Amino acid sequence: MPDLNSVSESIDGRHLRYFLTVADTGTVTAAAVLLHVSQPALSQQIIWLETRIGRKLFRRDGRGMHLTPAGVVFREGVLDIPGLLYRAVANSRSSMLPP
């Protein structure tokens, strides 16, 4: 299993967006449509993310994808990252400092 520093450095916003969209929709098919990516590419990215983290994040069955306990913990940890990034960009743009 890769060390935590290399894992956190290799996961980017795209991986988080993909993970959260699959978690929210419950299927790779629906998430792929919303994300405008192919279903196989999205599945590969989820598998890559699980491999990097070293835990299965989803339980797959005939009706979709369901978060595992590790997936629930990961979702709780990353859920606000897009919001934090948005606020950081907005705050820096509204600062009184020159560009």
BAFI-3210 file (N, C-alpha, C; in Angstrom, 3 decimals, decimal comma, padded with zeros to 6 digits):
// residues 99
n [1|2|3|4|5|6|7|8|9|10|11|12|13|14|15|16|17|18|19|20|21|22|23|24|25|26|27|28|29|30|31|32|33|34|35|36|37|38|39|40|41|42|43|44|45|46|47|48|49|50|51|52|53|54|55|56|57|58|59|60|61|62|63|64|65|66|67|68|69|70|71|72|73|74|75|76|77|78|79|80|81|82|83|84|85|86|87|88|89|90|91|92|93|94|95|96|97|98|99]
n.u [000,849|000,628|002,406|000,952|001,580|002,310|-000,071|-001,953|-000,846|-001,215|-003,921|-006,406|-008,584|-010,325|-010,531|-011,818|-014,217|-015,294|-015,556|-017,380|-019,620|-020,347|-020,925|-023,103|-025,002|-025,219|-024,759|-022,444|-023,088|-025,042|-023,505|-021,432|-022,789|-023,554|-021,022|-019,938|-018,196|-016,857|-018,363|-016,626|-014,156|-014,672|-015,204|-012,654|-011,205|-012,350|-011,614|-008,831|-008,616|-009,502|-007,469|-005,221|-005,895|-006,120|-008,304|-011,560|-014,007|-016,543|-019,332|-020,290|-023,182|-025,902|-027,688|-026,387|-023,950|-022,718|-021,712|-019,019|-018,123|-015,553|-015,750|-017,780|-016,504|-014,394|-015,882|-017,082|-014,789|-013,862|-015,920|-016,345|-014,236|-014,400|-016,014|-014,402|-012,247|-013,555|-014,351|-011,828|-010,740|-012,655|-012,374|-009,706|-009,914|-011,517|-009,996|-008,141|-005,722|-003,410|-003,665]
n.v [-001,174|002,215|004,980|007,498|010,176|010,036|009,071|011,118|013,164|012,279|012,142|014,036|016,885|016,008|013,239|013,283|014,566|012,681|010,447|011,482|012,017|009,468|008,315|009,903|009,476|006,741|004,990|004,044|004,525|006,634|008,609|008,900|010,039|012,539|013,591|013,724|011,792|008,658|005,552|003,261|004,607|006,098|004,050|002,887|004,968|005,050|002,536|002,926|004,925|003,524|001,626|003,251|004,300|002,013|000,628|-000,723|001,359|001,244|-000,984|-003,208|-004,112|-005,712|-003,644|-001,263|000,988|001,075|002,764|001,533|000,936|002,158|003,817|005,565|006,933|008,110|009,745|011,536|012,825|014,148|015,612|018,419|019,567|020,571|022,840|024,284|024,900|026,478|028,664|029,592|030,482|032,436|034,193|035,012|036,371|038,477|039,936|042,815|043,053|043,715|042,083]
n.w [000,000|-000,885|000,690|002,853|002,132|-000,615|-001,641|-001,049|-002,544|-005,123|-005,630|-007,139|-007,802|-009,786|-009,343|-006,856|-007,524|-009,309|-007,580|-005,622|-007,243|-008,204|-005,730|-004,970|-007,033|-007,179|-009,239|-011,791|-014,404|-014,398|-013,162|-015,027|-017,171|-016,076|-015,612|-018,099|-019,171|-020,319|-019,380|-018,946|-018,543|-016,242|-014,394|-014,326|-013,137|-010,590|-009,630|-009,697|-007,726|-005,450|-005,321|-004,849|-002,338|-000,909|-000,012|-000,520|-001,762|-002,629|-002,692|-005,037|-006,804|-008,566|-008,721|-008,498|-007,054|-003,819|-000,924|000,966|004,441|004,627|002,413|003,209|005,295|003,834|002,077|003,904|004,730|002,433|001,422|001,699|000,361|-002,389|-001,886|-000,092|-001,750|-003,687|-002,058|-001,281|-003,718|-004,400|-002,213|-002,569|-004,959|-004,254|-002,583|-001,477|-002,608|-005,304|-008,559]
ca.u [000,000|001,445|002,371|-000,087|001,998|002,217|-001,491|-002,616|-000,302|-001,642|-005,371|-006,702|-009,984|-011,097|-010,818|-012,818|-015,493|-015,782|-015,984|-018,586|-020,735|-020,768|-021,546|-024,396|-025,950|-025,368|-024,384|-021,407|-023,746|-025,616|-022,405|-020,714|-023,604|-023,427|-019,634|-019,553|-017,081|-017,354|-018,544|-015,397|-013,125|-015,053|-014,969|-011,202|-010,757|-012,787|-010,730|-007,529|-008,721|-009,545|-006,133|-004,332|-006,262|-005,894|-009,581|-012,724|-014,880|-017,902|-019,795|-020,974|-024,150|-026,675|-028,499|-025,594|-022,753|-023,062|-020,503|-018,581|-017,771|-014,399|-016,250|-018,504|-015,493|-013,702|-016,821|-017,183|-013,535|-013,590|-017,149|-016,298|-013,053|-014,773|-016,486|-013,240|-011,501|-014,350|-014,253|-010,457|-010,613|-013,512|-011,758|-008,500|-010,323|-012,143|-009,056|-007,768|-004,379|-003,393|-003,545]
ca.v [000,000|003,434|005,778|008,528|011,367|009,819|008,930|012,426|013,978|011,798|012,318|015,417|017,285|015,172|011,982|013,558|014,841|011,392|009,658|012,058|011,873|008,062|008,117|010,594|008,906|005,324|004,161|004,591|004,992|007,965|009,534|009,152|010,990|013,863|014,056|013,767|010,877|007,315|004,674|002,514|005,505|006,428|002,835|002,752|005,985|004,629|001,430|003,542|005,603|002,486|001,036|004,217|004,421|000,715|000,153|-000,660|002,462|000,897|-002,362|-003,244|-005,180|-005,555|-002,424|-000,044|001,114|001,509|003,037|000,651|001,769|002,998|004,826|006,569|007,741|008,919|010,769|012,560|013,576|014,956|016,248|019,887|020,067|021,486|024,099|024,996|025,422|027,573|029,818|030,110|031,240|033,622|035,118|035,614|037,321|039,666|040,620|044,171|043,002|043,746|040,746]
ca.w [000,000|-000,936|001,903|002,841|001,390|-002,058|-001,982|-001,033|-003,625|-006,432|-005,786|-007,488|-007,780|-010,711|-008,648|-005,824|-008,207|-009,796|-006,428|-005,033|-008,168|-008,149|-004,417|-004,946|-007,985|-006,909|-010,391|-012,658|-015,631|-014,163|-012,885|-016,281|-017,949|-015,447|-015,697|-019,520|-019,414|-020,639|-018,229|-018,640|-018,006|-014,871|-013,601|-014,144|-012,187|-009,261|-009,256|-009,421|-006,434|-004,421|-005,248|-004,201|-000,931|-000,294|000,522|-001,402|-001,371|-003,051|-002,856|-006,322|-006,997|-009,795|-008,699|-008,422|-006,234|-002,473|-000,160|002,046|005,605|004,262|001,482|003,992|005,994|002,826|001,611|004,951|004,775|001,233|000,955|001,640|-000,349|-003,482|-001,311|000,442|-002,894|-004,248|-001,161|-001,328|-004,967|-004,286|-001,258|-003,131|-006,000|-003,669|-001,692|-001,898|-003,161|-006,767|-009,153]
c.u [000,896|001,347|001,394|000,305|001,861|000,766|-002,145|-002,099|-000,818|-003,138|-005,641|-008,214|-010,870|-011,472|-011,907|-014,189|-016,104|-016,325|-017,303|-019,800|-021,243|-021,474|-022,945|-025,427|-026,203|-025,074|-023,295|-022,046|-024,292|-024,522|-021,655|-021,474|-023,438|-022,032|-019,135|-018,271|-017,669|-017,445|-017,282|-014,292|-013,424|-014,821|-013,483|-010,678|-011,165|-011,909|-009,339|-007,542|-008,735|-008,170|-005,176|-004,619|-006,000|-007,134|-010,630|-013,630|-016,337|-018,107|-020,640|-021,973|-024,955|-027,492|-027,685|-024,381|-023,183|-021,776|-020,254|-018,365|-016,567|-014,825|-017,010|-017,529|-014,773|-014,606|-016,942|-015,934|-013,318|-014,791|-017,031|-015,085|-013,433|-015,261|-015,356|-012,429|-012,235|-014,218|-012,851|-010,243|-011,421|-012,894|-010,511|-008,855|-010,899|-011,213|-008,674|-006,365|-004,433|-003,192|-002,160]
c.v [001,240|004,231|006,947|009,774|011,175|009,659|010,301|013,338|013,546|011,945|013,781|015,677|016,450|013,863|012,191|013,806|013,546|010,550|010,178|011,897|010,433|007,795|008,734|009,950|007,421|004,406|004,858|005,166|006,407|009,000|009,882|010,155|012,391|014,456|014,191|012,983|009,509|006,484|003,866|003,395|005,861|005,231|002,653|003,751|005,626|003,486|001,959|004,186|004,584|001,842|001,967|004,317|003,111|000,131|000,206|000,445|002,164|-000,608|-002,350|-004,394|-004,877|-004,279|-001,154|-000,159|001,706|001,706|001,961|001,527|002,680|004,114|005,932|007,505|008,651|010,051|011,899|013,440|014,505|015,783|017,755|020,432|020,956|022,841|024,935|025,630|026,607|028,830|030,431|030,955|032,526|034,651|035,771|036,626|038,596|040,420|041,967|044,200|043,091|042,338|040,255]
c.w [000,000|000,374|001,742|002,057|-000,110|-002,499|-002,063|-002,143|-004,989|-006,673|-006,075|-007,468|-008,681|-010,039|-007,594|-006,439|-008,730|-008,652|-005,867|-005,943|-008,197|-006,816|-004,381|-005,867|-007,732|-008,078|-011,191|-013,921|-015,460|-013,913|-014,159|-017,139|-017,383|-015,627|-017,138|-019,774|-019,746|-019,364|-017,927|-018,043|-016,551|-013,950|-013,323|-013,124|-010,756|-008,762|-008,913|-008,033|-005,296|-004,237|-004,521|-002,709|-000,189|000,356|-000,571|-000,879|-001,688|-003,002|-004,115|-006,320|-008,255|-009,861|-008,548|-007,517|-004,884|-001,696|000,882|003,282|005,325|003,314|002,192|004,690|005,000|002,341|002,635|004,987|003,601|000,776|000,798|000,891|-001,537|-002,969|-000,745|-000,683|-003,516|-003,386|-001,183|-002,580|-004,872|-003,352|-001,836|-004,209|-005,412|-002,731|-002,298|-002,516|-004,681|-007,329|-009,299]
res [m|p|d|l|n|s|v|s|e|s|i|d|g|r|h|l|r|y|f|l|t|v|a|d|t|g|t|v|t|a|a|a|v|l|l|h|v|s|q|p|a|l|s|q|q|i|i|w|l|e|t|r|i|g|r|k|l|f|r|r|d|g|r|g|m|h|l|t|p|a|g|v|v|f|r|e|g|v|l|d|i|p|g|l|l|y|r|a|v|a|n|s|r|s|s|m|l|p|p]
***
